[in-house]
Amino acid sequence: MVHMPSHPDLYRMAFGDHLDELRRRLIYGLIAPIPLAMALFFMGDLLLEWLLIPLQTVQEAYGFPRQLQVLSPPEFLVMKIKVSIIGALVLSLPWLLWQAWLFIGPGLFPRERRFVHFLLPGSAILVLAGTSLMYYVMLPLMLEVLMSIGGSLPAPATLIETGNAATTTGLGSLPILEAMPEAPTAGSAWVLMPQGLLQIAVPESEGVFRVLQLPLEGSNAISQIFRLTSYVNFVLILLAGIAIAFQMPLVIVLLGWTGIVSVKGLKANRKWALLVCSLVAAITTPADVISMVFMLIPLYCLYELGILLLQFVPASRLAGDADAR
């Protein structure tokens, strides 16, 4: 446990000493992210696969090819480096916050340090909850809505009049199926409808087959094959945005501690808070009611959570000082 002075006056430094201390903390702070980024680079494929799981799940459900594009030779390498650096910064965030605390902690009063001890763990919990909700619930829902809208435009069909009322079940020896066969054989092929996919079973290992598939022209007017860089940036921006939005309860608590807002005023303005949360949900989600409601519910719950925290953890109680209001 690092010893902190009982009063900030006991930790006085010259301006140059403060700069030296800041430089030392910055150097110490880089001890964890740099080697961690190097280690994560060799796990870059796993990180990218983890980010692609929601997209590939929706692609499979709607019959789109589970592939992404890279449009330049170094694009995949640059993306692996970017994901490795971001992953290293996220994993080493506790260490970075600890170094920041060692720099600013001695300059705070003991009762002010109690506020930091409350805010930092609370912020970490809210970030974890927000990113989990975004990855497992919001992101698949948004992808499903956006891709269903993009795939709803059918391509012009070419119809042939045969003059025969009889229907056929296949094109030559190639069957047309509505579901994947349970026990395909090596080299067997079929057309999966209504998805419009040509599927071929190839042996992967003993008793295991890999199904290769190709969308057939004429099913959809828009071929939804996304660029790797665009998709990863889209996911990272959404995760960062939801992580920031989930800091609302702590912002409300800080405003209450400083006297800018009060519990009574927050309760009286619930309808305006609901309106603001609705606008934020409408801006940050696709143009459909389901996505907006899924975003609105957690946002408003966070507003109520901020009221509860401010009510049960006032500044005077946390600081242990009846005059600290």
N, C-alpha and C positions, 0 to 999 in steps of 0.2 A: 504493500500500500504506500503510495507516494504521500509524503508529508506536505501539507499545505499550511502556509502561515495563517495565524488566527486573525490577522488584520492586514489589509493591503499595504499599509505604510511600512510594514516589516519586509516588504519585497520590492523596495525601490531600486531602480536601475537608471543608468544614464541612457540617452537615446541610442548611442552606439552599442551598448550592451543589449538593448532590446532587439536591435537589428541582428546581432550575433546569435541571440537566442532564437529568433525567428528563422534564421538560416539553418541553425542546427535542427530545429523541428521539421523544417522542410526536407532536409537530407534524411533524417530518421524516417519521415513519412514515406519516402520513396523506397525504403528498404523492402517493404512488403509488395507493393504493386509491380515493380519491375521484374523480379524473378517469377512472380505469380503469372504475369502476362506471358513470359517466355514458356512457362509450363502449360498454360492454357492454349498457347498456339498449337501445340501438338495434339490438343483435344478440340481443335477448332471444328473438325467435322462433326463431333458429337454435339457441340453447342449449336451449330447450324441445323443439325437434324432436330434438335429440341425446339428451335424456333419454327421449323417447317411443319411440325406435327399438326397444329391446327389447320394450316392451309391444305395439307395433303389429305386430312380427314374430310374436309369439305369437298375437295376435288374428287375424291373417290365416291362420295355420296351423290354428286351430280354428274358423274361420268366424264369429268375432264381429265386430261393427262396429268399425272402427278409429277410434273417437271417444271423447272424454272430455267431461265435463260441467263447467260452471261454474254455480253456483247463486246468484250475485249479480252485479250489473253491474261492480263494481270488482275482482272476484276475479282475473280474468286480468291486470289491470294490477298488482295487488299481487304476484302470483306472478312477473311479469317483474322487478319491482323486487327481490324477494327473491333470485331466481336471479342477477341482475346483481351484487348486493352479495356474495353467497357466491362467485361466480366471480372477482370482483375481489380478494377476500381471499385466495383460493387462488393466483391468479396473482402477486400481490404478496407472497406469503409469503417469498421470498428477501430482498426489501428489508426487510420487517419484522424478520426474523431478523438481518439485518445491523445494523439500528439497535439491536436488543437486545444484540448482541455489542459494539457500540461503547460501550454503557452499562456492561456487566458485565465486559468483557474486561480493562480496566486494573486491576481489583481482583483478578485471578487471577495465580498464579505461572506462569512460562513452561511448566512441565511440566503444569500443570492446563489450560492452553490447548490442549495437544496432545490431551487427551481430547475437548474440544469440537470440534476439527477432525476428529476421527474420528466423533463421534456425529452431528453435524448432517448431513453428506453421507449417512451410513448411514441416518438417519431418512428423508431425502427419497427415497432409492432404495426403501426398504421401503414408504413411503406410495404411491409411483407403482406399484409392483408389486401392492400390495393392491387399490388402486382399479381397476386394469386387470383383475385377476382377477375382481373383483366385478362390473364392468360387462359384460365379455365372456363370462363363464362362469356365475358364481353367479346373477346377476339373471335372465337368461333362463331358467335351470333352475328357479328359485323361481317365477317367473311361470307357467311351463308347468305345474308341479305344482299350484299353487294354482288356476289357471283351469280345469285339467282336472277338479279335484275339484268346483269350483263349477258346471261345466257338465255334470256326470255325472247330474244329476237330470232325467229326461225329463218333459215335460209330458204330461198325460193326452191320449191320442189319441182323435180322433173317427173311428170306423170306419163305413163304409157298406156294407151288403150289397147287391150288385148282382145276384147270382144268375147272373153270367156269368163263366166261367172265363178268358175272354180278358183279357190285360193290355193296358194302354194306355201309350204312351210320352210322353204330354203332356196338358195340360189345355187342350182346345180347340186354339188355334194356338200355345200357349206350350209349348215343349218342356221336358222334364225331362232334364237331362244330369248325368253324373257327373264331368265335367271341363269347364273353360272352353273354348269354341270357339277354334280357332287364328286364324280370320279373320272376326271378327264384323263386321256392317254397322251403319251408324248407325241407332239406334233399335231394334235387335234386342234381345230380352229372352228370358230362360230361367230356369228354376229349377234351382239347383245342389244336388244331393243327394249324400250324406246330410246335408250341412251345413244344408239348409233355408234357402237364400238366394235371394231374387229379385234377379237381376242384369240391368242394362240398360247397353248400350254407347252412349255419347254422344261426338260428335266433340270432341277437345281441340285438335288442330291438323291440319295436312295429313298424312293417313295415320296419325294417332295417335288412339286412342280411350281415354276414361276410363270405367272400369266402376263404375257406381253400384250399391250393393247394399243390401238391406234384409232383416234376419232375419224369417222368417215365423213367425207365432204357431203354437205347437204343436210346435216342435222342442225347445226347452229350457224347463224350468220357471223358470229363473233367467236374467234378462237381465243380462249382465255389462258394464255401461257405468259406468266409474269416474269419480270426481270428480278434476279436475286437481290440486287442492291436496292431496288425500289421496295420490295416486300420487307426486307430486313429493316430498312429505315422506317417504314410504316409501322412496324411492330414496336421498334424501340421508341419512337415518338409517342405512341399510344401508352406504352408502359411508363414512360417518364411523366406524361401528362396525368395519368391516374394516380401515380405516386405523389405528385405535387398536390392534386386535388384532395387526397386523403389526409393532408395536413390541416384541413379545415378545423377540426376540434381543437387542435393546439393553438391555432391562430385565434380562435374565439376565446380560449383560456387566457392567452397573453393580452388580448384587448380588455378582457375583464379585469385582469390583475392591474393593468395600468389605469383603470377607471374610465376607459373610452366607452365601453358597453357595460350593461348590467343584466343580471338574470331576468329581472322584470321586463326590461326593454326587449330582450331577445324573445321572450315568450309572447309579448304583445305584438311583435312583428313577424309572427310565423308565416302569415299569408304572403308577405313580401319575400321572405326567405324561400318559400315554395316557388314563387314566381322566378326568382333569380336562379334557383336550382333547375327549373324547367328550361330556362333559356340556355343555361350551360349545357344541359343534357341534349337539347335540340341542336346546338352548335357542334358538339363533339361527337355526335353519332350520325349514322346514315339517316336518310330521309324516310324513316318508317317509325310507326308508333311503338312497336315492340322494343326496338333498340333504345328508344328514348325513355321508355318506362324502366327498362333494366338499368339505365344510367341514373335516372331520377331517384329511384328508391334508395340506393346507397348514399347518394349525395344528401338527400334530406335526412336520412338516418344519422349521417355524420354531423349535421347541424344540431340535431337533438342530443347527440352524444357530447358535443361541445357545451351545451347548456347544462347537462348533468355533471360534467367534469367541473365546470365553473361553480356549480352549486355545492358540490360535495368536497371540492378541493380549492377553497378560496386562498388568496395570497396570505392572509393572516395565519391560517392553519398550517400551510406548508412552511412558512418561514418561522413559525413558533414565536411570532411577535404580534401582540395584539394591536400595535400601532401600524403594522405593515399592511395597509389596505390600498 
